[in-house]
């Protein structure tokens, strides 16, 4: 009888632990209402705050007027808009810097290029918080398998070169009402060129990448209404403008190299 | 009692009455502000906080401590306090995360409350029992910890934790090629070298010289190599506000968890007050300032308690800034008040420039400060007295291996026990007379010092004893019992115990129940007249 009791207790314990493991994680709204959070969830919430309001919560390292959520739409939860549920894809090799990238380095480079700021150290609280938020969003994804709607859609070859002149027409018609004729953004809408926007080392500065994002998501709420050619044209038009220089290039070093060669 | 407390609790503003001194004070405040900015930023780093909190500490803790205090002591961010905050809160939350900041604020409120308790209990004078060797040992140990922390940033290591310092040194040495970033090492070395050279030409401002050299070399590095290559760590933009009001988070969960912080709060309150009071006591001896020690304790307590409400962490008096302040001729708290105002102005002006301050340059200045705190002269100074040397070395070594909090406890325990040993030592003068032995006792007769007396009594078992209590400072119950017991034993052998006492001691001994077998004789009419009238 005693043995049976022990079995029952063990079974109960097992069931409890299984039930615990199957518990879905709390939503951000639930977390925001908790009076006290442990280290992980407080970092998740902090990461969420940084993504949605980078100007306030990550102001140390941000150099322009953008917030993370301007590109990672819906705080990084929208498919085809650079969703952040990608923890399982890292570490991986990237051609951009020619080395193995952990999620930390990827986040730090976002600050350097897209936010046109300073590269935070590896153990900066902001980086750790965003990493926690990314792993929170990635819950349930399979390691090494691309999540659905990762990044932006790759546009097919339309057979025509991107035409910035046509892009200007489309921009003035479709985009200027929110992003401004000078591309400097109005209110919460981010600037798309100029010194307050992402710099020329950012991924968005590649015509293909920006075109995919524009086609899938712009105008906001009416994604996929432009033709792919129109998206490419607008993207080319954006890239005609002045924006902060690529921090990866040091003109001075090039000069020294030229002198010595 | 309450009216006296209220009198201490209100700021006196005594400096109002001396307008001629204001100009000197303001200049001293400006220099103090220039010195405290790098310290605030680096000490915030030691405490695991964002740099702006260190600057708020430099503004608000200095302000409150100076408004309520009575001396020209410069309070504000303090090394040992910052290190202790870091070690206390790090196990509870990730470095610099919002929860971490909440816990630091909670800890600082506790520190303030404990210090106010010290004030209410008039416990400020217990710091007299801590020997200067212990304070030097703590300071040297803190310097060692600073050097080890500064190495992280100078060598460009990402944070990795090791249990003991030599493990870290071993890892660095064995894997230097992969771990050490040449760029930040270069900047750090430039800073240290500039500080070393600058000390020769300007002993007052060499830290600022070092910092500027580090900044310029950082700019040079950034000019040649792009940031993705160097991965240099910069200070970054600081979101500074002029009035950073903040309500510390208080709820059941926080309070439950923060019980683990209480020992650290006690240690921080203790070490903060110890340093501040050592400084204040020095000022009191060296200058003619009208200083009230209890009021200083109160000022520190209130400053640390209010600090979290202004987004800053706890602080204490600073040795180096007070010294500079004194050299510049400051004599009133106005210099501290001025310094906090100037920090605000300077930071607003310098903010954009400081953004690209490399952390390696900051760490370089921190390295210099740390090395300065380990004074070789101190070791030589204390080597003369063995007990002092033991306190110094034991404190230093226990800080090296077990951290600052343990070191503080070791220092306190050791200095109190040395003090105890000293006080329980009796000075016994024996004189053989034809009628027996005369023993003169100098010191306090209490339970701890009786054993020494017992030995001496047993050595002269078969003689009449006359004990002269003229120079005895204190007699407690166990001493009285001892005399009664000895007298009984001697009476068995037909010997006599005589105590030479004055009128007050006679009354005291009788009320404490001295047995009738002990003969009490007044000093005036005793048979050994020659003894008591002798000058000793």
Interface residues (C-beta under 8 A of the other chain):
Chain A: X35 X36 X37 X39 X42 X43 X45 X46 X56 X59 X60 X61 X62 X63 X97 X109 X112 X117 X118 X119 X120 X121 X122 X123 X124 X125 X128 X129 X247 X248 X249 X250 X252 X253 X256
Chain B: X50 X92 X93 X94 X95 X96 X97 X98 X99 X100 X158 X159 X223 X224 X225 X226 X227 X228 X229 X231 X232 X233 X234 X236 X237 X238 X239 X251 X253 X254 X355 X356 X359
